Amino acid sequence: MFKFENYEARGFFGPGDATKHINAKEILAVTLSLLRFEEKLWVVCAFRFTDGGRRPGRRHGRGPASSSATTVACYLGSIFERDTVAPATLQGYLTPINAVHALMQMERPAVGPLLVALRHGYARANANISGGLRVKRVPLPAAALLRFANLGLTTADAGLRRRLAGLVMTGLTFSRPGGGANLRRKDVTLTGDSIKVQIMHYKHGARTDRERILINLQRRSGGRDDAFFRLVHMHLLAIAMATADGDQPCFSPVGDLRPLPTDVATVWMREAIYHLDFHPPDGGMYAGHSLRACAATSDRSIGGELDACAQLMGMKDKSTDVVSASYVDAPFDADDAARELYDRYLRVRR
């Protein structure tokens, strides 16, 4: 949430645009994008119907629930200074602003030529501070995920083991970060040689009413190495033996039923990377979705079919185009870690 103080947005608006100054009172509307939908309605209505409901409140010459394109430009200036938001994801910060204004029958401020120019300027500035190269999210190598599993099997830190099991489970089941992290005890059925899982469709930090994905995760046959299965099975068995509530998230401390945020997988991954001291390639970065890309890339590298991968990933209409374009890194070669991870799915399909 913004503090109530003057804010200066540095000029990447395009040629000829002066540096903009704005009072924090004018940023009230755009801060709504940081709130839940119900809170947005409450705040907008509370300020919209000030002065006894007779007319919108007027302070500093503007309606408190309205904002201008310049206001939004300054808001994006604050986002730029965080240095955590890629240009391609800016729309997620603009859509809530427009939605709340449209709901209140006001003109949408986050549209128009200035915002188009601003987004181009944001992209240029982002490229300049990163040396002209855009940092790209890359698949986590299967070999790195295998190291996560082995660390989880050997560490004496129960919390670290739980978090590593969450990363491995997310990678094994092709899940989005939020779906893997928030798997519940009642979503899992254990046998000696399999883990039957229902993955709820989980996107943008919330479960949706889309059809669930059912996965029968089997142990590799013939006594072959399967550190991934052993770690996840051991952890889930411990959760079951603790007689945890059915809504207990499998990768939260027992008794904590609060859903985990989507970006928790990224935090867990950075912790594991720190412990194992390895780094992404130049120009690349690892984030929560790197696990999903690891699954698609590794499965494809050992001969997995795109349509089966799309089904396991829960793609709408089982779109193979999205899998191929956004998740599969074709130059990756198959290795023993990829086979240990995903040949169980090939065996099921044969």
C-alpha positions as CSV (number, residue, x, y, z in Angstrom):
1,M,0.0,0.0,0.0
2,F,1.3,3.5,-0.8
3,K,2.2,5.8,2.0
4,F,0.5,9.2,1.9
5,E,3.4,11.3,0.6
6,N,4.4,12.9,-2.7
7,Y,5.6,10.5,-5.3
8,E,7.8,11.3,-8.3
9,A,7.6,9.0,-11.3
10,R,10.7,9.2,-13.4
11,G,10.2,10.0,-17.1
12,F,10.0,7.0,-19.4
13,F,6.8,8.3,-20.9
14,G,8.4,9.0,-24.3
15,P,10.1,12.0,-26.0
16,G,8.8,15.4,-24.8
17,D,7.1,14.2,-21.6
18,A,8.2,16.0,-18.5
19,T,8.8,14.3,-15.2
20,K,5.4,13.9,-13.4
21,H,4.6,14.8,-9.9
22,I,1.5,13.5,-8.1
23,N,0.0,13.6,-4.6
24,A,-0.6,10.3,-2.9
25,K,-4.3,11.1,-2.5
26,E,-4.6,10.9,-6.2
27,I,-3.2,7.3,-6.2
28,L,-6.1,6.1,-4.0
29,A,-7.9,4.4,-7.0
30,V,-4.9,2.6,-8.4
31,T,-4.0,1.2,-5.0
32,L,-7.3,-0.7,-5.2
33,S,-5.5,-3.1,-7.7
34,L,-3.6,-4.4,-4.7
35,L,-6.7,-5.4,-2.8
36,R,-9.1,-8.3,-3.0
37,F,-12.2,-7.7,-5.1
38,E,-14.5,-7.3,-2.1
39,E,-12.2,-4.8,-0.5
40,K,-12.1,-2.8,-3.8
41,L,-15.9,-2.5,-3.8
42,W,-15.9,-1.4,-0.1
43,V,-13.2,1.2,-0.6
44,V,-14.6,2.6,-3.8
45,C,-18.1,2.8,-2.4
46,A,-17.0,4.3,0.9
47,F,-15.2,7.2,-0.9
48,R,-17.7,7.4,-3.8
49,F,-20.6,8.2,-1.5
50,T,-19.0,10.6,1.0
51,D,-20.7,13.8,1.9
52,G,-23.9,12.0,2.8
53,G,-24.3,10.3,-0.5
54,R,-25.5,13.6,-2.1
55,R,-22.5,13.8,-4.4
56,P,-19.0,12.3,-4.7
57,G,-16.5,13.8,-2.4
58,R,-14.3,16.5,-3.9
59,R,-10.9,17.0,-2.5
60,H,-7.9,18.5,-4.3
61,G,-10.2,19.1,-7.3
62,R,-11.0,15.5,-8.2
63,G,-13.3,12.7,-7.3
64,P,-11.5,10.4,-4.8
65,A,-12.4,7.2,-6.6
66,S,-11.3,8.4,-10.0
67,S,-7.9,8.7,-11.6
68,S,-6.3,9.8,-14.8
69,A,-3.9,8.2,-17.2
70,T,-1.2,10.3,-15.6
71,T,-2.0,8.8,-12.2
72,V,-1.8,5.3,-13.6
73,A,1.5,6.3,-15.3
74,C,2.9,7.3,-12.0
75,Y,1.6,4.0,-10.4
76,L,3.5,2.1,-13.1
77,G,6.5,4.2,-12.3
78,S,6.4,2.9,-8.7
79,I,6.2,-0.7,-10.1
80,F,9.2,0.0,-12.3
81,E,11.2,1.0,-9.3
82,R,10.4,-2.3,-7.6
83,D,12.3,-4.1,-10.4
84,T,10.2,-7.2,-10.0
85,V,7.6,-6.9,-12.8
86,A,8.4,-7.9,-16.4
87,P,6.9,-5.8,-19.2
88,A,4.8,-8.8,-20.4
89,T,2.9,-9.0,-17.1
90,L,2.0,-5.3,-16.8
91,Q,-1.6,-5.9,-18.0
92,G,-2.3,-7.7,-14.7
93,Y,-1.7,-4.5,-12.9
94,L,-3.9,-2.4,-15.3
95,T,-6.9,-4.6,-15.6
96,P,-8.1,-4.3,-12.0
97,I,-7.9,-0.5,-12.3
98,N,-10.1,-0.5,-15.4
99,A,-12.5,-3.0,-13.9
100,V,-13.2,-1.0,-10.7
101,H,-13.7,2.2,-12.7
102,A,-16.0,0.5,-15.1
103,L,-18.0,-1.0,-12.2
104,M,-18.5,2.5,-10.9
105,Q,-19.5,3.7,-14.4
106,M,-16.4,5.9,-14.6
107,E,-14.1,6.3,-17.5
108,R,-11.3,3.7,-17.6
109,P,-8.0,5.5,-17.0
110,A,-5.6,2.6,-17.9
111,V,-6.2,2.8,-21.7
112,G,-5.3,5.1,-24.5
113,P,-2.2,6.4,-26.4
114,L,-0.4,7.6,-23.3
115,L,-0.6,4.1,-21.7
116,V,0.5,2.5,-24.9
117,A,3.5,4.8,-25.0
118,L,4.2,4.2,-21.4
119,R,4.3,0.4,-21.8
120,H,6.7,0.7,-24.7
121,G,8.9,3.0,-22.6
122,Y,8.7,0.6,-19.6
123,A,9.9,-2.2,-21.9
124,R,12.8,0.0,-23.1
125,A,13.8,1.1,-19.6
126,N,13.6,-2.5,-18.5
127,A,15.9,-3.6,-21.3
128,N,18.4,-0.8,-20.5
129,I,18.8,-1.8,-16.8
130,S,19.3,-5.4,-17.8
131,G,22.0,-4.7,-20.3
132,G,19.7,-4.8,-23.3
133,L,18.9,-8.5,-22.7
134,R,15.5,-9.5,-21.4
135,V,15.8,-12.0,-18.6
136,K,13.9,-15.1,-19.6
137,R,12.2,-17.7,-17.3
138,V,13.8,-21.0,-18.2
139,P,12.9,-24.6,-17.3
140,L,14.5,-26.0,-14.2
141,P,16.7,-28.9,-15.4
142,A,15.5,-32.3,-14.3
143,A,19.0,-32.9,-12.8
144,A,18.4,-29.9,-10.5
145,L,15.1,-31.3,-9.4
146,L,16.7,-34.6,-8.7
147,R,19.2,-32.8,-6.4
148,F,16.2,-31.2,-4.6
149,A,14.8,-34.7,-4.0
150,N,18.1,-36.1,-2.7
151,L,18.6,-33.2,-0.4
152,G,15.1,-33.7,0.9
153,L,15.8,-37.4,1.6
154,T,19.0,-36.6,3.5
155,T,18.3,-33.4,5.4
156,A,17.5,-33.4,9.1
157,D,15.5,-30.2,8.7
158,A,11.8,-31.2,8.6
159,G,10.7,-27.8,7.3
160,L,13.2,-27.9,4.5
161,R,12.1,-31.5,3.6
162,R,8.5,-30.5,3.5
163,R,9.2,-27.5,1.1
164,L,11.4,-29.7,-1.1
165,A,8.7,-32.3,-1.3
166,G,6.3,-29.6,-2.4
167,L,8.7,-28.6,-5.2
168,V,9.2,-32.2,-6.3
169,M,5.4,-32.9,-6.2
170,T,4.7,-29.8,-8.3
171,G,7.3,-30.9,-10.9
172,L,6.1,-34.6,-10.9
173,T,2.4,-33.6,-11.6
174,F,3.0,-30.8,-14.2
175,S,1.2,-28.4,-11.9
176,R,1.0,-24.7,-11.7
177,P,2.9,-23.4,-8.6
178,G,-0.3,-22.6,-6.8
179,G,-1.9,-25.9,-7.5
180,G,1.1,-27.9,-6.4
181,A,1.7,-25.9,-3.3
182,N,-1.9,-26.1,-2.2
183,L,-2.5,-29.8,-2.7
184,R,-4.7,-30.9,0.2
185,R,-4.6,-34.2,2.2
186,K,-8.0,-35.2,0.9
187,D,-6.7,-34.8,-2.7
188,V,-4.2,-37.6,-2.2
189,T,-4.7,-41.4,-1.9
190,L,-1.6,-43.5,-1.0
191,T,-0.8,-47.1,-1.8
192,G,2.6,-48.8,-1.5
193,D,3.5,-48.2,-5.1
194,S,1.4,-45.3,-6.2
195,I,0.1,-41.9,-5.3
196,K,-3.3,-41.0,-6.7
197,V,-3.8,-37.3,-6.9
198,Q,-6.5,-34.9,-7.9
199,I,-5.1,-31.6,-9.0
200,M,-7.7,-28.7,-8.7
201,H,-7.5,-26.1,-11.4
202,Y,-5.6,-23.3,-9.6
203,K,-4.7,-20.1,-11.4
204,H,-4.0,-16.5,-10.3
205,G,-4.1,-17.6,-6.7
206,A,-7.6,-19.1,-6.6
207,R,-9.3,-22.4,-7.3
208,T,-11.7,-22.3,-10.3
209,D,-14.6,-24.5,-11.3
210,R,-12.7,-26.1,-14.2
211,E,-12.6,-29.9,-14.3
212,R,-10.0,-31.4,-11.9
213,I,-7.0,-33.4,-13.2
214,L,-6.6,-37.0,-12.0
215,I,-3.1,-38.4,-12.0
216,N,-1.9,-41.9,-10.9
217,L,1.7,-41.3,-9.9
218,Q,3.4,-44.7,-9.9
219,R,6.7,-45.8,-8.5
220,R,9.2,-46.9,-11.1
221,S,9.3,-50.6,-11.7
222,G,12.1,-53.0,-11.3
223,G,13.6,-51.5,-8.3
224,R,15.1,-48.6,-10.3
225,D,16.1,-45.4,-8.6
226,D,13.2,-43.1,-7.8
227,A,14.2,-40.5,-5.3
228,F,11.3,-38.3,-6.4
229,F,8.7,-40.8,-5.5
230,R,10.4,-41.8,-2.2
231,L,10.6,-38.2,-1.0
232,V,7.0,-37.3,-1.8
233,H,5.5,-40.6,-0.6
234,M,7.5,-40.4,2.7
235,H,6.2,-36.9,3.3
236,L,2.6,-37.6,2.4
237,L,2.6,-40.7,4.6
238,A,3.8,-38.6,7.5
239,I,0.9,-36.2,6.9
240,A,-1.6,-39.0,6.8
241,M,-0.2,-40.6,10.0
242,A,-0.5,-37.2,11.7
243,T,-4.3,-37.5,11.1
244,A,-4.4,-34.1,9.7
245,D,-7.6,-32.4,8.6
246,G,-8.8,-33.2,5.1
247,D,-8.3,-29.6,4.1
248,Q,-4.8,-29.6,5.4
249,P,-2.4,-28.3,2.7
250,C,0.1,-31.1,2.2
251,F,3.1,-28.7,2.2
252,S,2.2,-26.4,5.1
253,P,2.9,-27.1,8.8
254,V,0.2,-29.4,10.3
255,G,-2.6,-27.3,11.7
256,D,-2.1,-24.4,9.4
257,L,-5.0,-24.5,6.9
258,R,-4.4,-21.2,5.3
259,P,-3.9,-21.4,1.5
260,L,-0.3,-20.6,0.3
261,P,0.3,-17.8,-2.1
262,T,1.1,-18.7,-5.7
263,D,4.6,-17.3,-5.5
264,V,5.6,-19.6,-2.6
265,A,7.1,-22.1,-5.0
266,T,9.5,-19.4,-6.2
267,V,10.6,-18.7,-2.6
268,W,11.1,-22.4,-1.9
269,M,13.1,-22.8,-5.1
270,R,15.4,-19.9,-4.3
271,E,16.0,-21.5,-0.9
272,A,16.9,-24.9,-2.5
273,I,19.1,-23.2,-5.0
274,Y,21.0,-21.4,-2.2
275,H,21.6,-24.7,-0.4
276,L,22.8,-26.5,-3.5
277,D,24.7,-23.5,-4.9
278,F,23.8,-23.6,-8.6
279,H,22.7,-20.9,-10.9
280,P,20.6,-20.3,-14.0
281,P,22.2,-19.8,-17.4
282,D,23.2,-16.3,-18.5
283,G,20.1,-14.3,-19.3
284,G,17.8,-16.9,-17.6
285,M,16.0,-17.0,-14.3
286,Y,14.2,-19.8,-12.3
287,A,10.7,-19.1,-10.9
288,G,7.7,-21.2,-9.8
289,H,6.6,-21.9,-13.4
290,S,10.1,-23.3,-14.2
291,L,8.8,-26.5,-12.5
292,R,6.0,-26.7,-15.0
293,A,8.4,-26.0,-17.8
294,C,10.7,-28.7,-16.4
295,A,7.9,-31.2,-16.6
296,A,6.9,-30.4,-20.2
297,T,10.5,-30.1,-21.4
298,S,11.7,-33.3,-19.7
299,D,8.7,-35.4,-20.7
300,R,9.0,-34.2,-24.3
301,S,12.8,-34.9,-24.4
302,I,12.3,-38.6,-23.5
303,G,9.5,-39.1,-26.1
304,G,6.4,-37.9,-24.3
305,E,3.5,-36.9,-26.6
306,L,2.4,-33.3,-26.7
307,D,-1.3,-34.1,-26.4
308,A,-0.7,-36.3,-23.2
309,C,1.4,-33.4,-21.8
310,A,-1.3,-30.9,-22.5
311,Q,-3.8,-33.2,-20.7
312,L,-1.6,-33.6,-17.7
313,M,-1.1,-29.8,-17.5
314,G,-4.8,-29.2,-17.6
315,M,-4.6,-27.0,-20.7
316,K,-8.0,-25.6,-21.9
317,D,-9.2,-27.7,-24.8
318,K,-5.9,-29.7,-24.4
319,S,-4.1,-27.2,-26.5
320,T,-0.7,-28.5,-27.6
321,D,0.1,-25.1,-29.1
322,V,0.4,-23.5,-25.7
323,V,2.6,-26.4,-24.4
324,S,4.9,-26.3,-27.3
325,A,5.2,-22.5,-27.5
326,S,5.4,-21.6,-23.8
327,Y,6.7,-24.6,-21.9
328,V,8.8,-26.9,-24.0
329,D,12.4,-25.9,-24.6
330,A,13.3,-28.0,-27.6
331,P,17.1,-27.9,-27.4
332,F,17.0,-29.8,-24.1
333,D,18.5,-33.3,-24.4
334,A,17.1,-36.3,-22.5
335,D,19.2,-37.4,-19.5
336,D,18.9,-39.9,-16.7
337,A,17.2,-37.4,-14.3
338,A,14.5,-36.7,-16.9
339,R,13.9,-40.4,-17.4
340,E,13.8,-41.0,-13.6
341,L,11.2,-38.2,-13.4
342,Y,8.9,-38.9,-16.3
343,D,9.3,-42.4,-17.8
344,R,6.6,-43.5,-15.4
345,Y,4.2,-41.7,-17.6
346,L,5.5,-43.4,-20.7
347,R,5.1,-46.8,-19.0
348,V,1.5,-46.0,-18.1
349,R,0.7,-45.0,-21.7
350,R,2.3,-48.1,-23.3
